[in-house]
Amino acid sequence: MARAWSLKARPQGMPKHTDFAMIDLDQSTLGAGEVRIANRWLSVDPYMRGRMNDVKSYVPPFALGEAMQGGAVGEVVESNDDGIKVGDMVLHMAGWRDEAVVSAAQVQKLPALDVPPQAFLGQLGMPGMTGYFGLLQVAEAKAGDTVFVSAAAGAVGSTVVQVAKAKGMTVIGSAGGAEKCAWVKSLGADAVIDYKSDVPVVKALGEAAPKGIDVYFDNVGGEHLDAALAHANMHARFAVCGMIDVYNSGAATQLKYLARLIGNRVQIRGFIVSDYMNRAEEFYKDMGGMLAAGTLKRQETVHEGLETMPDAFLGLFSGGNMGKMLVKV
């Protein structure tokens, strides 16, 4: 019988293992236009924390006791649709389970790029698209800009670092610990701040960017956003895709340098990657070119087995991943 993770209780603060429960799924017969997928790779992402709260948002909250959802790559093992064949590898959103039955309209065949299938859950999937469009479209970053990226060792941040360097920008990344900082540096970052050191982020950023920053890509919020405001140049552009610092604690960014956005005409813009899904072909073409040129590097942190999904998810909030966090079913 197929199995899935469900939300047993809505977390208060940091989620706990007892907030999750494994459930059995019925082996339903396929309806017209449906496919059955054996999931091979599952994604966990910080945005899922918001779906655990019973609040109105851009995506509905997870329902208690029902199978959770998330990005997944799997192999089609049964199909009632002429466009999807048994054996096709597909991307879909019925994750947190080992098998999924979904409409063929809800799956995407993996693009013909020379990468392992799980790459389409990371650098060449939703996190990569978030970084790519957030940097180039939302922040309107261009050659010659100085770009500051928080959580630069994560799936989104590491993509931003590499795309920015490929497009001729100066990049300052922030990561936690010597190992992660060294990896971000190896991706081409011109400077890397260790936010776990004794030096406050605002001071470290001032030293790394003495002439200020033109672009800030925010995955974190908190003191990183404060630091970016403190060192923002005239007409700086901030792309805000996440604030992982406040997802569990609820602590507000102090915004003690907020007044600088007036005189410096700073633009702060939030965005959701789904705004750009209709431009996926453009993304794959450009990223595919960088991939062929050898300018992209990937890193993955892999947990083995469906049973490890909560461990993988909780690891996102304790710095437990370098690059994309994945579960191999």
Solvent accessible surface area in square Angstrom, and as a share of the most:
residue,aa,sasa,rsa
1,M,148,0.66
2,A,8,0.06
3,R,78,0.28
4,A,0,0.00
5,W,30,0.10
6,S,2,0.01
7,L,0,0.00
8,K,134,0.57
9,A,42,0.33
10,R,59,0.21
11,P,6,0.04
12,Q,150,0.67
13,G,29,0.28
14,M,94,0.42
15,P,4,0.03
16,K,109,0.46
17,H,104,0.47
18,T,98,0.57
19,D,6,0.03
20,F,10,0.04
21,A,29,0.23
22,M,60,0.27
23,I,47,0.24
24,D,96,0.50
25,L,38,0.19
26,D,120,0.62
27,Q,102,0.45
28,S,54,0.35
29,T,126,0.73
30,L,13,0.07
31,G,31,0.30
32,A,104,0.81
33,G,26,0.25
34,E,52,0.23
35,V,0,0.00
36,R,27,0.10
37,I,0,0.00
38,A,18,0.14
39,N,3,0.02
40,R,97,0.35
41,W,28,0.10
42,L,0,0.00
43,S,4,0.02
44,V,1,0.01
45,D,8,0.04
46,P,48,0.30
47,Y,51,0.20
48,M,0,0.00
49,R,7,0.03
50,G,36,0.34
51,R,30,0.11
52,M,0,0.00
53,N,47,0.24
54,D,103,0.53
55,V,88,0.50
56,K,201,0.85
57,S,62,0.40
58,Y,124,0.47
59,V,44,0.25
60,P,95,0.60
61,P,42,0.27
62,F,4,0.02
63,A,47,0.36
64,L,89,0.44
65,G,47,0.45
66,E,106,0.47
67,A,16,0.13
68,M,0,0.00
69,Q,60,0.27
70,G,0,0.00
71,G,9,0.08
72,A,0,0.00
73,V,0,0.00
74,G,0,0.00
75,E,53,0.24
76,V,0,0.00
77,V,63,0.36
78,E,72,0.32
79,S,32,0.20
80,N,78,0.40
81,D,45,0.23
82,D,131,0.68
83,G,44,0.42
84,I,14,0.07
85,K,117,0.49
86,V,99,0.57
87,G,38,0.37
88,D,33,0.17
89,M,58,0.26
90,V,0,0.00
91,L,32,0.16
92,H,6,0.03
93,M,108,0.48
94,A,9,0.07
95,G,0,0.00
96,W,0,0.00
97,R,32,0.12
98,D,31,0.16
99,E,34,0.15
100,A,2,0.02
101,V,48,0.28
102,V,20,0.12
103,S,43,0.28
104,A,14,0.11
105,A,98,0.76
106,Q,121,0.54
107,V,20,0.11
108,Q,73,0.32
109,K,96,0.41
110,L,34,0.17
111,P,32,0.20
112,A,111,0.86
113,L,48,0.24
114,D,143,0.74
115,V,27,0.15
116,P,55,0.35
117,P,46,0.29
118,Q,22,0.10
119,A,2,0.01
120,F,4,0.02
121,L,7,0.04
122,G,2,0.02
123,Q,14,0.06
124,L,0,0.00
125,G,2,0.02
126,M,60,0.27
127,P,4,0.02
128,G,0,0.00
129,M,6,0.03
130,T,10,0.06
131,G,0,0.00
132,Y,9,0.03
133,F,1,0.00
134,G,0,0.00
135,L,0,0.00
136,L,31,0.15
137,Q,62,0.28
138,V,0,0.00
139,A,0,0.00
140,E,105,0.47
141,A,10,0.08
142,K,119,0.50
143,A,73,0.56
144,G,65,0.62
145,D,7,0.04
146,T,26,0.15
147,V,0,0.00
148,F,0,0.00
149,V,0,0.00
150,S,0,0.00
151,A,34,0.26
152,A,0,0.00
153,A,5,0.04
154,G,15,0.15
155,A,18,0.14
156,V,27,0.16
157,G,1,0.01
158,S,8,0.05
159,T,1,0.00
160,V,0,0.00
161,V,0,0.00
162,Q,5,0.02
163,V,0,0.00
164,A,0,0.00
165,K,67,0.28
166,A,51,0.40
167,K,69,0.29
168,G,46,0.44
169,M,5,0.02
170,T,58,0.34
171,V,0,0.00
172,I,3,0.02
173,G,0,0.00
174,S,0,0.00
175,A,2,0.02
176,G,9,0.09
177,G,22,0.21
178,A,84,0.65
179,E,127,0.57
180,K,37,0.15
181,C,18,0.11
182,A,64,0.49
183,W,33,0.12
184,V,0,0.00
185,K,105,0.45
186,S,59,0.38
187,L,16,0.08
188,G,32,0.31
189,A,4,0.03
190,D,68,0.35
191,A,26,0.20
192,V,37,0.21
193,I,10,0.05
194,D,43,0.22
195,Y,83,0.32
196,K,126,0.54
197,S,53,0.34
198,D,149,0.77
199,V,59,0.34
200,P,73,0.46
201,V,2,0.01
202,V,45,0.26
203,K,116,0.49
204,A,14,0.11
205,L,0,0.00
206,G,21,0.20
207,E,115,0.51
208,A,34,0.26
209,A,6,0.05
210,P,116,0.73
211,K,187,0.79
212,G,11,0.10
213,I,0,0.00
214,D,31,0.16
215,V,0,0.00
216,Y,0,0.00
217,F,0,0.00
218,D,0,0.00
219,N,17,0.09
220,V,10,0.06
221,G,0,0.00
222,G,12,0.12
223,E,91,0.41
224,H,6,0.03
225,L,7,0.03
226,D,7,0.04
227,A,0,0.00
228,A,0,0.00
229,L,0,0.00
230,A,18,0.14
231,H,44,0.20
232,A,2,0.01
233,N,43,0.22
234,M,102,0.45
235,H,106,0.47
236,A,0,0.00
237,R,33,0.12
238,F,0,0.00
239,A,0,0.00
240,V,21,0.12
241,C,39,0.23
242,G,12,0.12
243,M,57,0.25
244,I,42,0.21
245,D,70,0.36
246,V,35,0.20
247,Y,64,0.24
248,N,22,0.12
249,S,82,0.53
250,G,63,0.61
251,A,59,0.46
252,A,90,0.70
253,T,21,0.12
254,Q,135,0.60
255,L,67,0.33
256,K,130,0.55
257,Y,65,0.25
258,L,70,0.35
259,A,77,0.59
260,R,86,0.31
261,L,50,0.25
262,I,128,0.65
263,G,43,0.41
264,N,26,0.13
265,R,143,0.52
266,V,12,0.07
267,Q,77,0.34
268,I,69,0.35
269,R,107,0.39
270,G,54,0.52
271,F,15,0.06
272,I,56,0.28
273,V,17,0.10
274,S,69,0.44
275,D,93,0.48
276,Y,21,0.08
277,M,89,0.40
278,N,136,0.70
279,R,76,0.28
280,A,24,0.19
281,E,150,0.67
282,E,71,0.32
283,F,0,0.00
284,Y,26,0.10
285,K,164,0.70
286,D,41,0.21
287,M,0,0.00
288,G,12,0.12
289,G,42,0.40
290,M,15,0.07
291,L,41,0.21
292,A,93,0.72
293,A,75,0.58
294,G,60,0.58
295,T,69,0.40
296,L,18,0.09
297,K,104,0.44
298,R,77,0.28
299,Q,67,0.30
300,E,46,0.21
301,T,34,0.20
302,V,59,0.34
303,H,50,0.22
304,E,118,0.53
305,G,19,0.19
306,L,4,0.02
307,E,97,0.44
308,T,31,0.18
309,M,0,0.00
310,P,4,0.03
311,D,61,0.32
312,A,0,0.00
313,F,0,0.00
314,L,29,0.14
315,G,11,0.11
316,L,18,0.09
317,F,33,0.14
318,S,86,0.55
319,G,30,0.29
320,G,42,0.40
321,N,21,0.11
322,M,30,0.13
323,G,2,0.02
324,K,10,0.04
325,M,2,0.01
326,L,1,0.00
327,V,0,0.00
328,K,86,0.36
329,V,65,0.37
